Amino acid sequence: QVQLVESGGGLVQPGGSLRLSCVDSGIFNIITMAWYRQAPGKQREWVASITTGASTNYADSVKGRFTISRDNAKNTVYLQMNSLLPADTAVYYCNARTAWHTDYWGQGTQVTVSP
């Protein structure tokens, strides 16, 4: 069964850090892994992505604070989030895109940044 499973969300104070993980199983020919997030009442937005060649890109709102990486041996992609802000509060989703432009999504993990 093809699936993406996220973990690592939680409650953190402003300025704190969290690391999200996403494990994929059964997905062939992934070309890009990415993280998206959706805050209450807002549309889902792209946060960061990484290609099979380890090329990374970030939304301006997280550049310099978040780092995306992948461990191919573990089929896992990470999102290291530092200097968190209340505006980073959202459900974070893992995405995998294949060479056939098929998108797979995880179930999401809640990140809450609050004093």
C-alpha positions as CSV (number, residue, x, y, z in Angstrom):
1,Q,0.0,0.0,0.0
2,V,1.4,3.3,-1.1
3,Q,1.5,5.8,1.8
4,L,3.3,8.7,3.3
5,V,3.4,9.0,7.1
6,E,4.4,12.2,8.9
7,S,5.5,12.6,12.5
8,G,7.2,15.1,14.7
9,G,4.6,17.8,15.1
10,G,3.6,19.3,18.5
11,L,3.4,22.4,20.6
12,V,6.4,24.6,20.8
13,Q,7.1,28.1,22.1
14,P,8.1,31.0,19.8
15,G,11.7,30.8,18.9
16,G,11.8,27.0,19.4
17,S,12.5,24.2,17.0
18,L,10.9,21.0,15.7
19,R,11.8,18.4,13.2
20,L,9.2,16.8,11.1
21,S,9.7,13.4,9.4
22,C,8.0,11.8,6.5
23,V,8.5,8.1,5.5
24,D,7.3,6.9,2.2
25,S,6.6,3.3,1.3
26,G,5.7,1.8,-2.0
27,I,6.0,4.9,-4.2
28,F,8.1,4.5,-7.3
29,N,9.9,7.0,-9.3
30,I,9.7,9.9,-6.9
31,I,11.2,13.0,-8.4
32,T,10.4,15.6,-5.7
33,M,9.5,15.5,-2.1
34,A,7.9,18.6,-0.5
35,W,6.3,20.0,2.6
36,Y,3.1,22.0,2.5
37,R,1.1,23.6,5.3
38,Q,-2.4,24.7,5.9
39,A,-3.3,27.2,8.6
40,P,-7.0,27.5,9.8
41,G,-9.1,29.3,7.3
42,K,-6.3,29.5,4.8
43,Q,-5.4,27.6,1.6
44,R,-2.7,25.0,1.6
45,E,0.7,26.6,0.8
46,W,4.0,25.2,-0.4
47,V,6.8,25.4,2.2
48,A,9.9,23.6,0.8
49,S,10.9,20.9,-1.7
50,I,13.8,18.7,-2.5
51,T,14.6,16.8,-5.7
52,T,16.2,13.4,-6.1
53,G,19.4,15.4,-6.9
54,A,19.1,17.1,-3.5
55,S,18.3,20.5,-5.0
56,T,16.2,22.5,-2.5
57,N,13.8,25.4,-2.6
58,Y,12.0,27.3,0.1
59,A,9.1,29.7,0.4
60,D,10.3,33.2,1.3
61,S,8.5,33.0,4.6
62,V,10.7,30.1,5.9
63,K,14.0,30.8,4.1
64,G,16.8,30.8,6.5
65,R,14.8,29.2,9.3
66,F,13.7,25.8,7.8
67,T,15.8,23.1,6.2
68,I,14.5,20.2,4.1
69,S,16.6,17.1,3.7
70,R,16.2,13.5,2.8
71,D,17.7,10.1,3.7
72,N,17.3,7.9,0.7
73,A,18.4,4.8,2.6
74,K,15.5,5.3,5.0
75,N,13.0,6.6,2.4
76,T,12.6,9.6,4.7
77,V,12.4,13.4,4.2
78,Y,12.8,15.8,7.1
79,L,11.9,19.4,7.8
80,Q,14.0,21.0,10.4
81,M,12.2,24.1,11.7
82,N,14.1,26.7,13.7
83,S,13.2,30.1,15.1
84,L,9.5,29.2,14.9
85,L,6.9,31.9,14.8
86,P,3.2,31.8,15.7
87,A,2.6,32.4,12.0
88,D,4.1,28.9,11.4
89,T,1.2,27.3,13.2
90,A,-0.5,24.9,10.7
91,V,-1.1,21.3,9.7
92,Y,2.0,20.3,7.8
93,Y,1.7,17.8,4.9
94,C,4.3,15.7,3.2
95,N,4.0,15.4,-0.6
96,A,5.6,13.1,-3.1
97,R,5.5,13.7,-6.8
98,T,6.4,11.0,-9.3
99,A,7.9,11.2,-12.8
100,W,4.3,10.7,-14.0
101,H,3.3,13.9,-12.1
102,T,1.2,11.9,-9.7
103,D,0.9,13.5,-6.2
104,Y,0.8,11.5,-3.0
105,W,-0.1,13.1,0.4
106,G,0.4,12.2,4.0
107,Q,-2.3,12.6,6.6
108,G,-0.7,15.8,8.1
109,T,0.9,16.6,11.4
110,Q,-0.1,19.6,13.6
111,V,2.5,22.2,14.5
112,T,1.4,24.8,17.1
113,V,3.7,27.7,18.0
114,S,2.4,29.5,21.1
115,P,3.7,30.9,24.4
